Amino acid sequence: MKIVIFGGTSEGRELSCELAKAGAEVVVSVASDYGVEEQGSAEGVTVESGPKEEAEIRAMIADADTVIDATHPYAVIVTDNIRKAAEAEGVERLRLLRDESRISSEGNGKDNLNGAADIWFAEDAEDAARMAAQMRGRVLLTTGSKDLGIYGGLLDPELLFPRVLPLVSSIEACEAAGIPHRNIIAVQGPFSEELNKAVIREYEIDVMITKDSGAAGGFPEKISAAKDCQIPVIVIARPEEEGLSFEEILAVCREKMK
């Protein structure tokens, strides 16, 4: 049984290893060499690197029995391309869902997580940037490098402190957004509550912008740190989607391999 996993997440890496141990031929597709490094090597798992459009995905999955979308919950364009490709090739597609937090997006400014600092919900990066502009002050961005141009255009780059992966492409994105090098925090996560607090205090952060990346992405630790440091958090709401848990997908695939 051949299974193609579109990964880049810790859950996807773990799933690929479990399925290979169960006897499946596993091919993992990641977007970059960094993803290859994180995936590591495992017996029975082949890794391919590079971003892929719908046509490239179709070619890759044409002889697969099952396709698993284990990409980041906010990678909506990639997820849509995987769905379209799987439908076109007539291949079963399973979407791996990352556990969400227990906070509620009903209303803004409420104590939604055990008395945490105020949590505000934004629809997207532009919405989050506008909220941060109203709150004023120094902003810790923990949303990656993809939308730095939006934040740099709507907020004062001197007040932006992006925490990004230690990659050349991430630094270049910061430079393109006009963010001073002294403000760039290039380090790989996820991070402990203590490290989050240290960053907030060291850079005198007034507001944090993040995504609901779940426990695997260190989201609870960010919220706890903000609570302790008494700063508000702007959370970009996770896109709604349907799928299966890690355990459910593993069970489905193991059943098919019998």
N, C-alpha and C positions, 0 to 999 in steps of 0.2 A: 504494500500500500504506500503510495507516494503522497506526502502531505507538504504543501507549500505554506510557509508561515511568513507573513509580512510583519516584521517585528520592529525592534528598537526600544522595547520596554522590558523591564525586569521579568514581568510575567511571561512575555513571549519567549525569553531566553530559557526560563525554567521549563516552560511547556515543551519547547523543542527537545530538550534533553530527556524529559519523561517519555515523550512519544518515540524517540529513538531507542530508548531502553526497552520499550514495549515491542520493538521490532519494525517500526515504520521507517521508510526512506524519507528523511526530512531535509527539505531545502528551506533555508531562511534568507529572506531578502531584507536588507537594511539600506538606509539611504546614504550612508557615508562610511569612510574608513574608520571613523570613530565608532560607528555601530559595530563594525567587524571586530574592533579591539574589545569592545564591551561584551560581544557575543562569546568570544573565546572559541576554543576548539573542543569538540566532543565527538566521540565515535558515533557514526551514523548520521551526522549533521553536516550538510554542505552550506556554506555561506556565500551569498552574492551581494555585491555592493553597488550602490548607485541609485539615484532617484529614477522612478519608472512611471511613464504615462500609461494610459489605458491599453494602448496597442502593445506595449512592451510587457505589460502584466499578462495580457491574453497569451502571448507567445510563451511566457514562462510557465503558465498553469495549464497549457493545452493537454498535457499528458498526466495531470495530477488527479488524484481521487478526491481530495478535499483541500480547500483553501481556508486558512485561518487568518483573519485580520486581527493582529495583536498590536496594532499601531496605537499611538497616543490618543486618548479620548478627544483631544482637540484637533486632531489631524483630519478634519472633515473632508477635505478635497481628496486626500489619498484614499480614505475609506470609501468615498463615492466611486472612485476609479476602480477599486478592487471589486466593489459590488457589480458595477457595469461589466467588467471583464469576466467575472464568474458567471453572470447571467448569459453573456454572449457565448461562452464556451460550454455552458451546461454543466459546470462543476459546482459541487456543493460548497457553500460558503458559510463559515461559522465566525461570528463576531465575538471576540473575547472582551468582556466588559471589566473594567477596573472598578473596584469597590468605591462608592462615593462616600463623602463625609456625612455626618449626621446633622449638618447645619441646614437650615431652611432658607430658601430664597424668597419666601413670602414676606415682603416688606423689607425696608432697609433700616439700618441703624439699630437693630435689635440685638440683645444678648442671645445669640443663637447656639452657643456652644459652651455650656458650663460657666457662664459669667465672663466670657471672653470680652476683649475690647470690641467696640462697635464694629460690626461687619456690614459692609455695603456691597450690593450686588450690581455688577455692570453687565451689559449685553455683549460688549466686545471691547477691543483695545481703545477705540476712540471714546467710547462711553466712560471707560475707566480713567482715561487721561483727563477728561473734562471734570470728573468727580474730584480727582487729585488736585486739579487747578483750583477748585473751589475751597478745598481743605488747606491749601498752601503748604509750603515747606519742602523738606527734602524727602525724595521718594525712592524707596527700595523696590526695584523691579525684579521679580522672581518669575518672570513669564517667558524667559528665553530671549533669543536675539531676533526672532522673526519680525516682530512688530516695533522694533526700536525706532524706525523712521517715523511712525505715528506718534510715539511718545515725544520724540525729539522735536516734532513739528508743533505739538500742542502745549508742551511744557518747556520750561527753561532747562536746557541740557546741563547747565551748571548744577542743577538741583536733582539730577537723575543719577541713581546709583544702581546700574544693572548688574545682576549676578548671572553670569553666563558661563558656558562651558569653556575650558581652557583651549580653545581652538583659534587658529588664525582667522577663520571665517567669522567667528564671534567678535573678535577684536575689530575686524574690518567693518562689521555692522555697527559697532559702537562708534567708530570713527566717522562713518557715513552719517550717523545721526547727530554728530557734533558733540558727543559726550567726551569730556576731558579724560585723559588716560588715568589720572589720579582717582577718578570715580569708578573705574571698572573693577569689578570683583570677579576675577576669572578663576573658578574653582568648580570641581565636579561634586554634585550632591548624590543622594539626598543628605540633609543636614540635621544635626541634633538640635534640640531646643536650646541648649547652651550656646551652640555656635550661632544660631539665629539671633539670640539675645546679644551676643558679643558684637555681631555685625551692626545691629540696630543701634547699640550704644556707641560703638566706635565711630560710626559715620553720622551720628546724631539724627537718625531717621525720624521723620514725623508721620509718615504713612507708608504702608506696604501695599503693593499690587501683586496679586498672585492668581493662580488658577486652582480649581478644585482637583488636584492631581491625586487625591486619595492617600492612603497610608503608604503605598509604594513610592509616591512622589514626595513624601515628607510633609504633607499638608497639615496634619495635626500639630506637628512640631512648630510650624510657622505660626499657627493660630495661638498656641500656648505661649510662644515667645512674645507675640504682640500683646497678649493679655498682660503678661508680667511687666512689659515695658510701657503699657498703657498707651498704645498707639492704635489708630483705626486700621482696618484691613479692607481693601477693595478686592472682591473676588469676581473674576470673570466667570460667569455661569457656564457650566458644562453643557455642550449640545446634547439634546435628548436623542437617545437611540435605543434599539433593542439588541439583545444578544444573550450570551451565556456566561456563566462564571467559569473560572479556571477548572474547578472540579467537574462541572457539567460537560465541558468540551473534552476533557480527558476521558470521561466515561463514554461519550459518544464515539470517540475515535477508537478506544479500546474495544468497544462492542463491534465496530465495523471490521476490526482486524482479526476477530475470532474465526 
